[in-house]
Structures are given as structure tokens and as C-alpha cells.
């Protein structure tokens, strides 16, 4: 389900650029791989895994959303 969307988008604020609106697991995976400031934390790794699983239909998009928000908190990023 690469086009799966979350019930509510997540806006992530980065220190080095403007905020980014993330609509679903595919957007989140791109954000995690291209923009994320710290690619070593356990929640970051879990978020990548959950987003991939949601894209492949093995996890729900909402499960991936929760783990993505958790990774943002781990990285000390603002979310709305």
C-alpha cells in the first residue's frame, strides 16, 4: 500500500530547514532516509521498519504513524 495515508498528517519541524508535512508511511520513509538528523536511534530504526511494513501491508498505516512520531520525539524534533 504505497499510497496509504494517515488519518491525520504529521508536520515535522527540522532545525536546518522548514517544516515538512508527512501524509503517510511512504512519505515518512522518505523523510526518515533523506532528512532525518540522527539515523542511529532505536526508535528511528523501528520507524523505518514499521513504515516499510505498512507499505507492504504487514502493518497498518496508523501503527507506522505512532512509531514515526515516537522517532521524532527521540530525535527532539517538533511535531504537530
SERO-4910 file (N, C-alpha, C, O; in steps of 0.05 Angstrom, whole numbers):
BEGIN
 pado doro    nc1    nc2    nc3   cac1   cac2   cac3    cc1    cc2    cc3    oc1    oc2    oc3
  Unk    A     16    -24      0      0      0      0     17     25      0     17     40     19
  Unk    A     32     30    -21     50     53    -21     35     80    -19     47    100    -11
  Unk    A      9     81    -27     -5    106    -26    -22    109     -2    -39    127      0
  Unk    A    -19     92     18    -35     94     43    -29    120     57     -7    129     58
  Unk    A    -51    133     66    -49    158     80    -57    154    109    -72    137    116
  Unk    A    -46    171    126    -53    171    154    -79    187    158    -87    203    141
  Unk    A    -94    181    180   -118    195    186   -113    225    190   -130    242    185
  Unk    A    -90    231    200    -82    259    205    -52    261    198    -35    247    209
  Unk    A    -45    280    180    -16    283    173      0    292    197    -11    303    216
  Unk    A     26    288    196     44    296    217     63    317    205     76    313    185
  Unk    A     64    340    218     82    361    209    107    360    227    105    361    252
  Unk    A    130    357    215    156    354    229    172    379    225    177    387    202
  Unk    A    182    391    246    199    414    244    228    407    247    236    394    267
  Unk    A    244    415    227    272    409    227    288    435    232    279    457    223
  Unk    A    310    434    247    325    457    253    338    470    228    341    494    227
  Unk    A    346    453    209    361    463    186    344    470    162    355    480    142
  Unk    A    318    466    164    300    473    142    272    476    152    266    472    175
  Unk    A    254    484    134    226    488    141    213    462    150    224    440    145
  Unk    A    190    464    161    175    440    169    167    424    144    165    434    122
  Unk    A    163    398    149    155    380    128    129    366    136    128    356    159
  Unk    A    109    366    119     85    352    125     87    323    114     92    319     90
  Unk    A     82    304    131     84    276    124     56    264    124     42    265    144
  Unk    A     47    254    101     20    245     97     15    215    103     -8    207    109
  Unk    A     36    199    102     33    170    106     59    156    107     80    169    108
  Unk    A     59    129    108     83    114    112    104    118     90    128    119     96
  Unk    A     96    121     65    115    125     44    129    152     47    154    154     45
  Unk    A    114    173     52    126    200     58    145    198     82    167    210     82
  Unk    A    136    184    102    152    181    127    179    167    121    199    176    131
  Unk    A    178    146    105    202    132     99    222    150     84    246    149     89
  Unk    A    212    165     65    229    184     51    241    205     70    265    211     69
  Unk    A    224    215     87    234    234    107    255    222    125    276    235    130
  Unk    A    250    198    135    270    184    152    296    180    138    318    182    150
  Unk    A    296    173    112    320    167     98    335    191     87    359    191     84
  Unk    A    320    213     81    332    236     67    337    260     85    355    275     80
  Unk    A    321    263    106    321    288    121    328    285    151    336    304    164
  Unk    A    326    261    161    328    256    190    356    264    201    376    257    188
  Unk    A    357    277    224    382    287    234    400    265    247    424    267    247
  Unk    A    387    244    259    402    224    273    392    196    264    369    189    271
  Unk    A    408    181    250    399    156    239    409    132    255    414    111    243
  Unk    A    411    135    281    422    113    297    404    104    320    408     83    331
  Unk    A    384    120    327    368    113    350    350     89    346    342     83    323
  Unk    A    343     75    367    326     52    365    298     58    354    286     42    340
  Unk    A    287     81    361    261     89    351    262     96    321    243     91    306
  Unk    A    284    107    313    288    113    284    288     87    268    275     85    248
  Unk    A    303     67    278    304     41    265    277     28    264    268     17    244
  Unk    A    262     30    286    235     18    288    217     33    268    200     20    255
  Unk    A    219     59    266    201     74    248    206     66    219    187     63    204
  Unk    A    231     63    212    237     54    184    224     27    179    212     22    158
  Unk    A    227      9    198    217    -18    196    186    -18    194    175    -31    177
  Unk    A    173     -3    211    144     -1    211    133     12    186    113      3    175
  Unk    A    147     32    176    138     45    151    140     26    128    122     25    111
  Unk    A    162     12    126    165     -8    105    143    -30    107    131    -37     87
  Unk    A    138    -39    131    117    -59    135     90    -49    128     73    -63    117
  Unk    A     84    -24    134     58    -12    127     55     -9     96     34    -14     85
  Unk    A     77     -2     83     76      0     54     71    -27     41     57    -29     21
  Unk    A     82    -48     54     79    -75     43     53    -89     53     47   -111     46
  Unk    A     38    -75     71     13    -85     81     15   -104    105     -5   -117    112
  Unk    A     39   -105    117     43   -122    140     36   -108    167     33   -121    187
  Unk    A     35    -82    166     28    -66    190      7    -45    180      6    -40    156
  Unk    A     -8    -34    198    -27    -13    190    -12     13    187      8     18    201
  Unk    A    -23     31    170    -11     58    168    -11     72    195      8     87    201
  Unk    A    -31     68    211    -33     82    237    -12     72    257     -2     88    273
  Unk    A     -5     46    256     17     36    273     43     50    265     58     58    282
  Unk    A     47     53    239     72     66    229     72     95    238     93    106    245
  Unk    A     49    108    238     47    136    246     56    140    275     72    157    281
  Unk    A     46    122    293     54    124    321     84    120    325     96    135    341
  Unk    A     95    101    311    124     96    314    140    119    302    161    126    312
  Unk    A    130    131    280    143    154    268    144    177    287    164    191    290
  Unk    A    121    183    300    120    205    320    140    199    343    153    218    352
  Unk    A    141    174    351    160    167    373    189    172    364    205    181    380
  Unk    A    195    166    339    222    171    329    228    201    328    250    210    333
  Unk    A    208    217    321    211    246    320    217    256    348    234    274    352
  Unk    A    204    246    368    209    254    396    237    246    404    251    262    417
  Unk    A    246    222    396    273    213    402    294    232    390    314    237    403
  Unk    A    288    242    366    307    260    352    303    289    361    317    307    351
  Unk    A    285    294    380    280    320    391    270    339    369    277    363    368
  Unk    A    253    329    351    240    345    330    212    353    339    199    339    354
  Unk    A    204    376    330    177    385    335    157    371    317    163    367    294
  Unk    A    134    363    328    113    351    312     87    365    318     82    373    341
  Unk    A     70    366    298     43    377    301     24    359    288      0    364    288
***
